[in-house]
Amino acid sequence: MHPILCRWADGTTLATYSVLTALGYLTGIVWLRTQVKNLRTTPAVFYSLVGTLLVAALSGGKLGFFIVEWREFVVAPGPMLLEWNTGWVFWSGFLLACLAGFFYQIWYNKTHRPRTYLPVADYFGTALALGHVIGRIGCWAEGCCHGRPTGLPWGSLFTSLASSVPPHLLGVLLHPTQLYEAFGEAVAAAVLIGWGLPGIRAGKYRYGTAFLGYILYYSILRFLIESLRGDDRGLFLSTALSPSQWVSLAAGLAAAWALKTRGVAEHHPAKRSIYADGKP
């Protein structure tokens, strides 16, 4: 793979991971911008919410990495704080972004007509799936989040010392777990954009179905892919499951419970509202 996209004469480099991750965020934001009418908001409010969630996602992603790798962080915090090409945890970034969105909604409701959370979350969850496709391709280029050795013909071969693959796995065919996840996210984005969101707008499905359905789907996808990961995922509660698998299990169960409790079908489309007062 190609972890270094550009290298200048002074030795400064530009990581492929950084470019593709930024492109993933940008793709999600650009798509969301086309949905402002469906979100029933203004560009100013849209960009303030996007900025809030972006800062929360980045902060949460780094915080999760520091927690998972706390032993290394305690020994040498400086290099880990300055490293931006790798070292992000999806679930912690996602959870902190959800929490930030919740508090943003509380603030918004104090100065605007009160709205509910899930109609907006449906669109932001879809944008996340769309952007994550490109972000995981960036992981593949970097070699982070790599898989275990495999004899399958589509295994990925990493040879660059600049990659995040440890030296003993360089030149070894590895499960392209990054591409597995990118493909899974592409399927999620396609289903949500082509079927889920139109169904919600048409009144067939309840608000929140796309968001909760995505969480359930991604939890299953991530849990399965984690079993093929070859990097150090750490253990939790002295079990064979990684921290991400435990979070996936908890998030998946919570989403499944919410979908079952709330129901998926919209039985009274004419009476539903995105506003807390229940009026159209």
ABEGO torsion letter per residue (X at the ends): XBABABBBAAGBBBBAAAAAAAAAAAAAAAAAAAAAAAAGBBAAAAAAAAAAAAAAAAAAAAAAAAAAAAAAAAABAAAAAABAABGBBAAAAAAAAAAAAAAAAAAAAAABBBBBAAAAAAAAAAAAAAAAAAAAAAAAAAGBGBBBBBABAABBBBABAABABBAAABGBBBBBAAAAAAAAAAAAAAAAAAAAAAAAAAGABBBGAAAAAAAAAAAAAAAAAAAABABBAEBBGGBABBAAAAAAAAAAAAAAAAAAAAEABBABAAABBABAAGBX
